[in-house]
Amino acid sequence: MPPLIITHWDLDGYVSAILLLNAVGDCDIKFANAGLLSNVLSGITGNEEIPEDIYLADLPLDSGLRASMLSKLQTLEDRGVALHLFDHHAGWESTGARSVFTTNVVDTSKTTAASLIILHFGLRSQGCGRWLELLSKKDQSSDSSVREDFKLLSALCQKPFRGVRVQALKDLAFGRMFPKREEILDWYDTTYLKKEDFYQHSAEIIETVAGTKVAWVDLQGENLTFPGLAPKVIRALGADLCAVFTQGGIWLSTAHIDAGRDLSFLHGRHVAGSIQLTVFGHKSPIAIRPVESPVDDWFLQEAKGFINERL
């Protein structure tokens, strides 16, 4: 059975998968986030045949699922699976998880999991540094091929193209032509960018009591995600931060990942009015989600009050 990569379904997660494929060869790939990782691991532990190696990349440890997560990882290790972790989020380093990992590369000072993979496997000399440029400069890179690959990976984050993302990541890793590349790039240029431009111009500034200018964007009814939207909104409106309200919660960020204001002091659980919030992620961006209540207008109101008071 081939090795398995379990990675986040965002840009850093996709690039991490590409780099792991470069480093260790062909693998199966599954996608998760902090909340779903436990379910993915449950599916694996229930199988009679399991991979000899599992690589976890760019996946935060959900504090509410810590005990069950460690139990599943221990079960896999007991069955002879070599577990390899590459992550830059707070959480893993403060648990008893270290003993179950054959490879444990966790560094919260790094901006991406991809950078940890490049350093661990010595991939920079193999031309893989371009992937870090994609993550840092996105569509502002001076390299047209990097800009195109950013567009492609951004599109693969969207629901219409999730069915082809494994093939696309493998083709990118192994230097093969991805058959749907031109079709997806055309969709990005004609459909995706129009929506992104609409949301950029719909943003509004709300100033906190301390004078922090927060640009708010409402994407709650939107099925697409926009990884390049926050920097564009901040630059266009002269904001300090951008708060994007989605179906899954609020993403609060500076113009660049882990640059500018450090928001990690908000990590953890908080009471905001009548609801509990959990905050996790990077120095920037951070995710703000309700612990038990739904993501609705009431959550938005209480979260806005929390941001207004704390920033």
N, C-alpha and C positions, 0 to 999 in steps of 0.2 A: 504494500500500500504506500503510495507516495507521501512525502511530508505534507503537512497542512499549515497554511498561513491563515490566521484569523486577524483581520485588520479593520480599522474604522473606515466608514464609507465617505470620508472627506478627502480633500486633496493630500494632506499629509499621510493619511492611511493608504491611499492609492499609490503614492510615490514610495512609501515604505514597502509595499508589496512588490513593486517593480524592482527595487533595490535588493530585496531578499531573493527574488527569482534570479537576479544577476549573481548573487553571492552563493546560493546553495543549489541552483538548478530548478528544474520543473517541480511545481508543487500544486496541490489543490488549494483553492482559495475560498474562504468564507468571510462574510462581512458581519460586523456587529457594532454596538456602541456600549457604553458603560452599563446600561440597563439590560441589554439583551445578551451580553457575553455569558452570563450564567446559564441562560437557556441553550446557547450554542454548545457550551461544554457539557450540559446534561445530555444533549443529543449524541455527543461523541461517547460519553461514558456508557451509554446504553447499548452501544454496538458491540458485537462479538469481535469484529476486526477493527483495530484502531491504528492510527499512524504511529510510527516510531518516534517521529519528531513533530512537535507543534510549535509554531512561531507566533507569538502574540505581539502585535505592533500598534502603537498609538491608541491604546485602549485604557482609559482611566479606570481606577477601581472605585466602584460605587460603594460608599461607606455603609449604606443600608444593606448591601448584599455581601459584605465582607466575609461573614462566617460561612455562608453557603458556597461562595466562590472558592475559598481556601479548601473547603471540604472536597469540592469537585477536582481541584488541581491536585490535591493529595491522592485522590483515587486514581487519577491518570498516572501520577508518578509511581504509585504502588504497582500499577500494571505495566511498568517499564517504559512509559513514554518520557522522552527527553523534552522538557519544556524550556522554551527560550523567550525571554521577555525583553522588549525594547520600547521604553516609554519615557515621557518627559512630564507627565502630570503628577501632581501631589497625590499621595495615597499609598502607592505600592511600597514606598521606602519605609513607611511607618507600620508595616504589618509583619506578621510572621511568615510571609510568603517566600522570603529569600531561600529558605532551605529546600523548597520544592523545585526551584528552577536550576537547570543545568547552566543556563546563561541568564544572568540577571543584570541588564544594562538599563538603569534608571537614573536619570539626571534631570532634575527639575530646573536646572539653570539653562538648559538647551531649549531652543524655540521649537524644535520639531523632533519627532521620533526618527525621521529619515536621516537627520544629521548623525544620530547615534549609530544607526546601521552603517553608514558610510565610514565612520571612525572605527567601529568594531571590526569590520571586514576589510578595511583599507581600500575602499572602492574609489576614492577620489582620483587616484592615478589612472583609473580605467575610464575616465571621462564621465563619471556619474555626478560630478559637481554641478552639471547643468540642471539636475533635478532640484537642487537646493536653490538655484537661481529662479526656477519656476515657482517655488513656494514663497520666496521672498519678494520677487518683482512682479510675478503674475503676468498680466497683459502689458506691463510697462517695460518688459525686458527689451534690450536692443537686439536680441537674437530672434529672428522671425520664427525659427523652429521651436524655440522655447515658448513664444507667444501662442503658436498653434497648438502645442501640446497642452498648454494651460487651458485653452478653449476646449480641447477634447476632454480632458479630465474633468473640467467643470461641468460639461454636458453629461458625462458619465455619472455624476452625482445625482442626476435628475431621474425621476421615476420612468420616463419613457425609454431610457437607455440602460437601465440596470440589468436587463437580461443579457447584454453583450459585454458587460464590463470585465468579466474574467478573461474572455478572449482578447479584449483590447489591451489589458494590462500585460498579458503574456506576449502579445505581439510587440508592444512597446519595449518590453524587457529584452526580447530576443532579436530585435531589429527586423521584424517582419512587417509587411504592409497589412494594416488592419482594413478589411474590405469596406467597412462602413464609415471610414474616416471622413471622406469628402461630404457624404450625406449629413453627418453629425456636425461638421464644421459649418456647413451651410445653414443648418437649423440654428446653431449658436448665433451666427451673424444676422439672420433674418428674423428670428422669433425671440430668442433669449435676450439679446441686447436691447430690443425694444421694450421688453418688460422691465429690465433692469433700469433703463433710462426713466421709465414712468415712475418707478418707486423712488428713484433718486430725487426726482422733482416733487414727490409727494411728502418728503420728510419735513418735519417741523422741529424747531428748537424749543426745548423747555429748560430753563435755567434753574439749577438747584439753589437752596438757601445759601450755600457757600460760594455761589457764582459759577459753578461748573456748567458749561454749555453742553447739553445732551441732545443729540439729534435723534428723534424717534421715527422709526419706520414700521408701519403695520403690514405684516405679511401673513396674518393669521389665516386668511382665506386662500393663501397661495400654496400650490403643491410643489413649485420649484424652489430651489435654494440658490442664493446669490453670494458666493464666497468673496467676490470682489466689490460688493456693494458698499460696505461700511467705509472703506478708505475713500471711495469716491464721494460719499455723502459728507464725510468730515472735511475733505478738501473744498467741496463746493460751498458748504455753509459756514466754514470757519468754526466748526464745533470742536470740543475737546474729546467727546466720546460719541459713539453711535450705539443706540439701543434698538435691536431688531426684534419685534414681537412676532413669534411664529406659532404654529400649532403645538410645538413642543416646549415652549417657554420663551424666555428672553435671552438674547445674546448681547452682551455689553462689551464693547471693544474700543481700543484706540485705533489709530490709522494703520498700524502694523502689528503683527503678532509679537507679543512679548516685548514691545517697544513703547516708550513713553510711560504713562502713568501705570504703576504697579497696582493691579486690582486684586491681588491674591489675598490681601488682608480681609476680604469679604468671604473667602472660602469657609464652608461649614454650614451649619443650620442656624436659622434666625426666625424669630417671631416678627411678622409684619402685620400689624393690625390684628385681624381675626384668623390669619392663616400662618402656616409654617412654610418657610422657604428653604431650599437647599441650593447652595452656590458652590460650583466647582469649575475646573478648567485650568487656564493658564494664568500668567500675570495679566495677560490680555490675549484673546477674549475670555470672558467668564460666562457660564451658563447659569441662569436663575430659573428655578423650577419650583412648583408647589410640591410639598411632600406627599399630601394625600388628596387635596382638593383639585378640581379640574383646571385646565388652562382656559380661562374665560375672562370676561371683562372685569369680574371682581378681582381675580388674581392680578390682572394688569393694573387696576387701581391701587391695590395694596403694594405691588412691586414698585410702582412709580413713587409711592410714598416712602418706601424703604430707600430707594436710590436718592430721592430728594434729601432725606435726612443724613445718609451716610457719605454722600459725595458733594 
